[in-house]
Amino acid sequence: MKGVCLDNVDYMFNLSPDLTCKKIGKDEAKRKIYCQIEEVSSYCRQACGLCCKDDESYTFDLEEKENADCYWIFKDNDRVEDYCDERLNGEKVKYKCTDTCDNCKVPVPLYPCTCEDDRKFRWAGNDKYTCNWVRNDEDRRQLMCSTNPEVRSSCPLACGECCVDNEKFKFTNDQGSVSSCESISKRQSRIRRWCDRYVEDINTSEMTMIRRECPVACSRCSIPVPVRHCVDDKEFKFLNDSNEELMCEDIEKYKRADKWCCKKVPDISQNGKQVKVRAKCPLACDACFNQPSDPTAAPSPTPKTPDFCKDDPDFLLYPQLYKKASCQWLAKKDYRRQDFCHEKKVRSSCPFTCGKCCEDDPSFVFLHDHGAEVGCDYLSKSKKRKDKWCSKQVSYTKYGETIYISDKCPKTCQSCFEPVSKNLYI
């Protein structure tokens, strides 16, 4: 079963009945933390969003149809509405026909920084207020991890942003041998015997509870805390390698999250106090864990046209000099669009590339996994369909060519070009 696009129905993480693929998949908080563990994601591929496929072996009997399957439901939208939430043949249909019922899970992003609590962290400078202090009271953990980005970035284990065992942790067991998290995880009897005990860490000579050092082995990962208010600090400034001042908006603008977000830097706005960039720029660093979307936010307007918006495939900017200067050539570099789309002949020949309009190609169809032909309209009816298909390359059945779906369904996939400033029009 490992590696197949089906959850292993017999798998239980650390043999815990509360951590089966089914239970992990149904609980978003568990999913976000346990699916970061390689063993879990390899056995629970659908629950962890690594793939999405209907169970071809699943069938059920109805008065109107014997041995009905997921494909039979897929062929009729009314059947999708009627049956996906039903329990048939002992199973909820949407858990067996995940693709047909749009019940695919989104992949869980891995925590990008080092997954360990900062042992030097002290909230408000008080020696008692450590990451363990945050973890030890659930009400306190919920409050501090949900409202304070400094606590989240300093205590990712306590706040449930990630979960790994401390590979350096070693202790002496009752037989006088050296044990580790890995040795505990191999037997349920060891988990029951050791995880709630205090021992001395051989490396640090400090007393610690084993479950804090071995949360994966002990099945004691902290559940993620939803973020309440996630905003970047507009006053925060720091120096890059060239001694240029950067702000949170620069990280997002120049896509430098991988370089800076996990680093500690002197905060110029606070007299050089060392802070983690991720704590000051949670939005720019995509650290708004579990942040709900704003339902009141207005969608960005998209230019419309009554006719299908399509670039002229035969247009060349310099037909005598350069045979590659097509609309597609302009689209590859934004500075080219800005330089040439101010010309009327270019805008009229390349309306999509120049951001003059944005519409899906109504003639575009491709083969779904079930073998049926579907188009942009099929994707537009569900966010999960868009998440699954928009970034894929498929065979364009009309011409037999391979093409990105987002190129043919730009409006549905939200891949429209921004209009070139009218101030530059000629």
C-alpha positions, 0 to 999 in steps of 0.5 A: 500500500505504501506509495499507492494513491490510497490510504492504508486502512490498516496503518496506525501511527505508533499503533495509536487507534486515534492516529489512523489515516482516516482520523488524521484526514478528518481532523484538519489540526491533526492533518497539519501536524502529523502529515509533516511526518514522512512515515505518516504521509507515505501511508496516508497519501490521500489524507495528506493531500499528496494525491487524489484518486477514486477507489476503483474497487469501491462499488455499491448497489442501488435500486436504479443501478447494481455495482455502481461505482465512482465513475457512474456518479461522476458522469452526472452532476445530479448524482454527485449532489445526491450521493457524495454525502451518503453512506453506501456499502458501509462507507461514506461515498465522498471518502471513497470517491474523493476526486469525483466528490471534490473531497481532495485534500490540499497538501500540507506545507512543511515547516521551513525553519529548524523545528525546535523551540528556542531554549533561550526564549524568555517571554517579557524577559522573565526567566520562568516564561519559556517555551515549556511554560507556554506549552504547559497550560493549554489556555495559555498556549492557545492565547499566546500562540494565536496572537503573538508571532514572536511566541510562534516563531520562537516556540514552533514545537509548543505552538504546533507548527511542526513536530520532530524528535530531538535527535541529540537527546539521550538518556540512561534507562533502568538497565544502564544502557543509553536510549533515544527517541528512536529506541522508544518508538520501536515498542508500545511498551517503551512508549507507555513506560517512558514518555511521561517520565523525567530523565536527565539529558546526557548531552545537557545534564538537564532534567526533562520530560521524555515526551517533550524531547520525543513528541513524534515517538510518544505521539504527543505532537502539539496540535496547531493553534489557529492564528487570530491576527496576522499582520506584518510589522510596518515599522520593522526594518533590517539590513541585507548583505549589501547594507540596504534597508529591507522591510516586510514588503520587500521580502514578498516583493522580491520573493526572498522568503527562503533567504530571510524568514528563518533568520534572526536579524537586528531590528533597526526600528528597535535599536538593533534588538535581535528578532526572527524575521518570520516573527515580524513579517508573518504574512510575507513569510507565509506564517499565518498558520490556519489563517482563515480567508476573509469572506468579505474581501472583494475579488480583484476585477478582471478585464472582460470582453464579449468575445473570446480573448485570444492572442494572434498566434501569427503576430510577430513584432519584428517579422523581418528581423526576429522570428521569435518576437511573438505574443508568447515571447512578450509574455515571458518577461514583464519588462517586454510587456511594459515596453511594447504593449503601449503600442496599439498594434501590439495591444490589438494583436496580443490582447491577453498578454497585454492584459486588455482582456482575460477569458477562458478558451471555450473550445479547450477540452482535456481528458480527465482521469476517468477518461471523460472530456472536460473543460474550463467550465468543469474546473470553475465550479470547484476550488478543489478542482482548480487546485488540482488541475490548474498547474498541470500540463495535459494533452489538448485533445483538440490538437493533440498538443501538451499545454498548461491548463492555466494557459487555456483557462486563465480566468478560472485559474486566476492567471490573467496578466495585469493591464499595462498602464494606460498612461503609456498608451500610444 
